[in-house]
Amino acid sequence: MEPDQKASRDREVHSFLSFSFGILSILLLTLFFPVSLPFSIAGLVLGLMSRKRGQRKFAILGITFSAIALVACLLLIASFLALTPRAIS
């Protein structure tokens, strides 16, 4: 395999992983939302890396899904912390 073909294949894998992590992080929001946080960050990073390198379709979808899941997860964590009674009194 030539270096150009290997680099192209790596970009395809990164963009598909970004898409997969984005979908997975949205699905994990319904089960246990803090678990979704690392997957959404990983999907966002992989999507940005693969978009810079030329893969567009799955990278943009991965960035979109990961960003939506990241914002939703952070909002859920913030609301959970705000509604939890303070144990320190």
PyMOL CGO cylinders between C-alpha atoms (Angstrom):
from pymol import cmd
from pymol.cgo import CYLINDER

trace = [
    CYLINDER, 0.00, 0.00, 0.00, 1.36, 3.41, -0.96, 0.3, 1, 1, 1, 1, 1, 1,
    CYLINDER, 1.36, 3.41, -0.96, 1.67, 6.19, 1.63, 0.3, 1, 1, 1, 1, 1, 1,
    CYLINDER, 1.67, 6.19, 1.63, -1.03, 8.27, -0.09, 0.3, 1, 1, 1, 1, 1, 1,
    CYLINDER, -1.03, 8.27, -0.09, -3.48, 5.37, 0.00, 0.3, 1, 1, 1, 1, 1, 1,
    CYLINDER, -3.48, 5.37, 0.00, -2.69, 4.70, 3.66, 0.3, 1, 1, 1, 1, 1, 1,
    CYLINDER, -2.69, 4.70, 3.66, -3.21, 8.37, 4.59, 0.3, 1, 1, 1, 1, 1, 1,
    CYLINDER, -3.21, 8.37, 4.59, -6.51, 8.43, 2.69, 0.3, 1, 1, 1, 1, 1, 1,
    CYLINDER, -6.51, 8.43, 2.69, -7.67, 5.28, 4.44, 0.3, 1, 1, 1, 1, 1, 1,
    CYLINDER, -7.67, 5.28, 4.44, -6.70, 6.74, 7.84, 0.3, 1, 1, 1, 1, 1, 1,
    CYLINDER, -6.70, 6.74, 7.84, -8.78, 9.85, 7.09, 0.3, 1, 1, 1, 1, 1, 1,
    CYLINDER, -8.78, 9.85, 7.09, -11.74, 7.67, 6.18, 0.3, 1, 1, 1, 1, 1, 1,
    CYLINDER, -11.74, 7.67, 6.18, -11.39, 5.71, 9.39, 0.3, 1, 1, 1, 1, 1, 1,
    CYLINDER, -11.39, 5.71, 9.39, -11.16, 8.91, 11.48, 0.3, 1, 1, 1, 1, 1, 1,
    CYLINDER, -11.16, 8.91, 11.48, -14.24, 10.41, 9.87, 0.3, 1, 1, 1, 1, 1, 1,
    CYLINDER, -14.24, 10.41, 9.87, -16.24, 7.19, 10.28, 0.3, 1, 1, 1, 1, 1, 1,
    CYLINDER, -16.24, 7.19, 10.28, -15.13, 6.89, 13.93, 0.3, 1, 1, 1, 1, 1, 1,
    CYLINDER, -15.13, 6.89, 13.93, -16.17, 10.49, 14.49, 0.3, 1, 1, 1, 1, 1, 1,
    CYLINDER, -16.17, 10.49, 14.49, -19.61, 9.74, 13.08, 0.3, 1, 1, 1, 1, 1, 1,
    CYLINDER, -19.61, 9.74, 13.08, -19.88, 6.55, 15.15, 0.3, 1, 1, 1, 1, 1, 1,
    CYLINDER, -19.88, 6.55, 15.15, -18.82, 8.29, 18.37, 0.3, 1, 1, 1, 1, 1, 1,
    CYLINDER, -18.82, 8.29, 18.37, -21.31, 11.09, 17.69, 0.3, 1, 1, 1, 1, 1, 1,
    CYLINDER, -21.31, 11.09, 17.69, -24.19, 8.64, 17.29, 0.3, 1, 1, 1, 1, 1, 1,
    CYLINDER, -24.19, 8.64, 17.29, -23.04, 6.61, 20.28, 0.3, 1, 1, 1, 1, 1, 1,
    CYLINDER, -23.04, 6.61, 20.28, -22.78, 9.68, 22.48, 0.3, 1, 1, 1, 1, 1, 1,
    CYLINDER, -22.78, 9.68, 22.48, -26.33, 10.73, 21.60, 0.3, 1, 1, 1, 1, 1, 1,
    CYLINDER, -26.33, 10.73, 21.60, -27.60, 7.25, 22.41, 0.3, 1, 1, 1, 1, 1, 1,
    CYLINDER, -27.60, 7.25, 22.41, -25.69, 7.21, 25.70, 0.3, 1, 1, 1, 1, 1, 1,
    CYLINDER, -25.69, 7.21, 25.70, -27.39, 10.44, 26.75, 0.3, 1, 1, 1, 1, 1, 1,
    CYLINDER, -27.39, 10.44, 26.75, -30.57, 8.47, 27.31, 0.3, 1, 1, 1, 1, 1, 1,
    CYLINDER, -30.57, 8.47, 27.31, -28.89, 5.78, 29.43, 0.3, 1, 1, 1, 1, 1, 1,
    CYLINDER, -28.89, 5.78, 29.43, -26.35, 7.51, 31.64, 0.3, 1, 1, 1, 1, 1, 1,
    CYLINDER, -26.35, 7.51, 31.64, -25.37, 10.96, 30.48, 0.3, 1, 1, 1, 1, 1, 1,
    CYLINDER, -25.37, 10.96, 30.48, -21.88, 11.36, 32.08, 0.3, 1, 1, 1, 1, 1, 1,
    CYLINDER, -21.88, 11.36, 32.08, -20.67, 8.38, 30.03, 0.3, 1, 1, 1, 1, 1, 1,
    CYLINDER, -20.67, 8.38, 30.03, -21.57, 10.32, 26.90, 0.3, 1, 1, 1, 1, 1, 1,
    CYLINDER, -21.57, 10.32, 26.90, -19.05, 13.08, 27.63, 0.3, 1, 1, 1, 1, 1, 1,
    CYLINDER, -19.05, 13.08, 27.63, -15.82, 11.28, 26.60, 0.3, 1, 1, 1, 1, 1, 1,
    CYLINDER, -15.82, 11.28, 26.60, -17.43, 9.86, 23.47, 0.3, 1, 1, 1, 1, 1, 1,
    CYLINDER, -17.43, 9.86, 23.47, -18.68, 13.26, 22.34, 0.3, 1, 1, 1, 1, 1, 1,
    CYLINDER, -18.68, 13.26, 22.34, -15.26, 14.86, 22.94, 0.3, 1, 1, 1, 1, 1, 1,
    CYLINDER, -15.26, 14.86, 22.94, -13.52, 12.06, 21.05, 0.3, 1, 1, 1, 1, 1, 1,
    CYLINDER, -13.52, 12.06, 21.05, -16.00, 12.34, 18.17, 0.3, 1, 1, 1, 1, 1, 1,
    CYLINDER, -16.00, 12.34, 18.17, -15.52, 16.09, 17.99, 0.3, 1, 1, 1, 1, 1, 1,
    CYLINDER, -15.52, 16.09, 17.99, -11.71, 15.83, 17.94, 0.3, 1, 1, 1, 1, 1, 1,
    CYLINDER, -11.71, 15.83, 17.94, -11.68, 13.05, 15.34, 0.3, 1, 1, 1, 1, 1, 1,
    CYLINDER, -11.68, 13.05, 15.34, -14.16, 14.94, 13.18, 0.3, 1, 1, 1, 1, 1, 1,
    CYLINDER, -14.16, 14.94, 13.18, -12.10, 18.12, 13.25, 0.3, 1, 1, 1, 1, 1, 1,
    CYLINDER, -12.10, 18.12, 13.25, -8.93, 16.18, 12.44, 0.3, 1, 1, 1, 1, 1, 1,
    CYLINDER, -8.93, 16.18, 12.44, -10.48, 14.37, 9.48, 0.3, 1, 1, 1, 1, 1, 1,
    CYLINDER, -10.48, 14.37, 9.48, -12.21, 17.51, 8.16, 0.3, 1, 1, 1, 1, 1, 1,
    CYLINDER, -12.21, 17.51, 8.16, -8.87, 19.30, 8.02, 0.3, 1, 1, 1, 1, 1, 1,
    CYLINDER, -8.87, 19.30, 8.02, -7.45, 16.41, 6.04, 0.3, 1, 1, 1, 1, 1, 1,
    CYLINDER, -7.45, 16.41, 6.04, -10.14, 16.42, 3.39, 0.3, 1, 1, 1, 1, 1, 1,
    CYLINDER, -10.14, 16.42, 3.39, -12.85, 13.96, 4.44, 0.3, 1, 1, 1, 1, 1, 1,
    CYLINDER, -12.85, 13.96, 4.44, -16.08, 15.91, 4.56, 0.3, 1, 1, 1, 1, 1, 1,
    CYLINDER, -16.08, 15.91, 4.56, -19.26, 13.81, 4.65, 0.3, 1, 1, 1, 1, 1, 1,
    CYLINDER, -19.26, 13.81, 4.65, -18.88, 11.67, 7.75, 0.3, 1, 1, 1, 1, 1, 1,
    CYLINDER, -18.88, 11.67, 7.75, -16.61, 14.23, 9.42, 0.3, 1, 1, 1, 1, 1, 1,
    CYLINDER, -16.61, 14.23, 9.42, -19.24, 16.96, 9.30, 0.3, 1, 1, 1, 1, 1, 1,
    CYLINDER, -19.24, 16.96, 9.30, -21.93, 14.57, 10.52, 0.3, 1, 1, 1, 1, 1, 1,
    CYLINDER, -21.93, 14.57, 10.52, -19.64, 13.40, 13.32, 0.3, 1, 1, 1, 1, 1, 1,
    CYLINDER, -19.64, 13.40, 13.32, -18.85, 16.97, 14.35, 0.3, 1, 1, 1, 1, 1, 1,
    CYLINDER, -18.85, 16.97, 14.35, -22.55, 17.85, 14.33, 0.3, 1, 1, 1, 1, 1, 1,
    CYLINDER, -22.55, 17.85, 14.33, -23.70, 14.85, 16.36, 0.3, 1, 1, 1, 1, 1, 1,
    CYLINDER, -23.70, 14.85, 16.36, -20.78, 15.12, 18.78, 0.3, 1, 1, 1, 1, 1, 1,
    CYLINDER, -20.78, 15.12, 18.78, -21.37, 18.85, 19.35, 0.3, 1, 1, 1, 1, 1, 1,
    CYLINDER, -21.37, 18.85, 19.35, -25.07, 18.28, 19.99, 0.3, 1, 1, 1, 1, 1, 1,
    CYLINDER, -25.07, 18.28, 19.99, -24.30, 15.48, 22.43, 0.3, 1, 1, 1, 1, 1, 1,
    CYLINDER, -24.30, 15.48, 22.43, -21.58, 17.53, 24.16, 0.3, 1, 1, 1, 1, 1, 1,
    CYLINDER, -21.58, 17.53, 24.16, -23.85, 20.52, 24.70, 0.3, 1, 1, 1, 1, 1, 1,
    CYLINDER, -23.85, 20.52, 24.70, -26.72, 18.32, 25.88, 0.3, 1, 1, 1, 1, 1, 1,
    CYLINDER, -26.72, 18.32, 25.88, -24.45, 16.39, 28.23, 0.3, 1, 1, 1, 1, 1, 1,
    CYLINDER, -24.45, 16.39, 28.23, -23.00, 19.55, 29.74, 0.3, 1, 1, 1, 1, 1, 1,
    CYLINDER, -23.00, 19.55, 29.74, -26.50, 20.99, 30.20, 0.3, 1, 1, 1, 1, 1, 1,
    CYLINDER, -26.50, 20.99, 30.20, -27.66, 17.78, 31.88, 0.3, 1, 1, 1, 1, 1, 1,
    CYLINDER, -27.66, 17.78, 31.88, -24.66, 17.73, 34.19, 0.3, 1, 1, 1, 1, 1, 1,
    CYLINDER, -24.66, 17.73, 34.19, -25.17, 21.41, 35.08, 0.3, 1, 1, 1, 1, 1, 1,
    CYLINDER, -25.17, 21.41, 35.08, -28.88, 20.90, 35.77, 0.3, 1, 1, 1, 1, 1, 1,
    CYLINDER, -28.88, 20.90, 35.77, -28.16, 17.79, 37.80, 0.3, 1, 1, 1, 1, 1, 1,
    CYLINDER, -28.16, 17.79, 37.80, -25.64, 19.67, 39.93, 0.3, 1, 1, 1, 1, 1, 1,
    CYLINDER, -25.64, 19.67, 39.93, -27.97, 22.65, 40.31, 0.3, 1, 1, 1, 1, 1, 1,
    CYLINDER, -27.97, 22.65, 40.31, -30.91, 20.52, 41.43, 0.3, 1, 1, 1, 1, 1, 1,
    CYLINDER, -30.91, 20.52, 41.43, -28.96, 18.30, 43.79, 0.3, 1, 1, 1, 1, 1, 1,
    CYLINDER, -28.96, 18.30, 43.79, -29.31, 19.42, 47.38, 0.3, 1, 1, 1, 1, 1, 1,
    CYLINDER, -29.31, 19.42, 47.38, -26.09, 20.59, 48.95, 0.3, 1, 1, 1, 1, 1, 1,
    CYLINDER, -26.09, 20.59, 48.95, -24.69, 18.06, 51.44, 0.3, 1, 1, 1, 1, 1, 1,
    CYLINDER, -24.69, 18.06, 51.44, -22.33, 20.64, 52.92, 0.3, 1, 1, 1, 1, 1, 1,
    CYLINDER, -22.33, 20.64, 52.92, -24.21, 22.73, 55.44, 0.3, 1, 1, 1, 1, 1, 1,
]
cmd.load_cgo(trace, "trace")
